[in-house]
Amino acid sequence: MNLEGFDFFENDENLKQRIESLYSQNRQPHAIVIEGAVEQRCEKLATFLTMRAVCRAENKPCGKCEQCIKAREQAHPDIYYAQPEKKSQIYSIEQMRSIIENASIRPNEADIKIFVFRSAEKRLTPVVQNSFLKLLEEPPQNCLFLLLCQNSRGLLNTVLSRCTVIKIKGEPNFYEDSLDLAVEVAEGTIAPSEWQLLAALSQFSDRKKADETLAILTEIFRDCIAVVNGIDTIMNKQLAEKLSKRITTGMALQLVEVTELARRKIPQNVNMELLSAFLCGEYRRIIWQR
Ligand SMILES: [Zn+2]
């Protein structure tokens, strides 16, 4: 197994050992739950596992072959990322049915088919999990199911007991900080004076923290749409209810767009002060029409 160049293993010796033992003696787990407080870390491990599963090199994943590259870019025809319903943000029973059907069809390019479910404990309702159970009890040959979640206790025990669980050290304090800051920014956007929003955004000097804060903010703004439509929220329902008194669905969509745009600028070495000023201006313009 090739763990070189996958920097997320570097400060997590436990995780490294866990992955190595998981694949020792050529064992091939068919269902893995990846649990971690930080979504991006779960996502990175999922990408690593998909690359490892499709790579054709001796030392997997090589990171260089066509199969690895397609997996990394999430463009591999045998790797399916389940897409939640637009409105409800859940994986529908129809989608699960088509996945079950699909799982029995031979892969296109690789020797395996992989199905990835993000936010599994929030987006797979118990009914859908039950229909998924049949697949886990008698897994089709050469299939791998990856369930990403922040808290595996949200999954049914019957599902969980049929999966291999990998826990990722969460940097929980780091996540909590970003969460607090995201809430502060969100509340700042609806405050009558600009001052509160500026104060929150001025804490964006650390790129990593800003990146995670913006990722959480996107979910908070999406929740405003969910709560108006009577759908379960991903983050804090009370906050979403408070925000949605001021923020309409149209505004929330624009807020998500601007937040994602700002987030994409972080790795491009944007000046963080300018980014904060940009966000402040855009948020105020969208919500307060100024
Ligand atoms: Zn490869």
Residues whose N, C-alpha, C, O or C-beta is under 5 A from the ligand:
A	BS01	ZN	C55 R56 A57 P61 C62 G63 K64 C65 C68
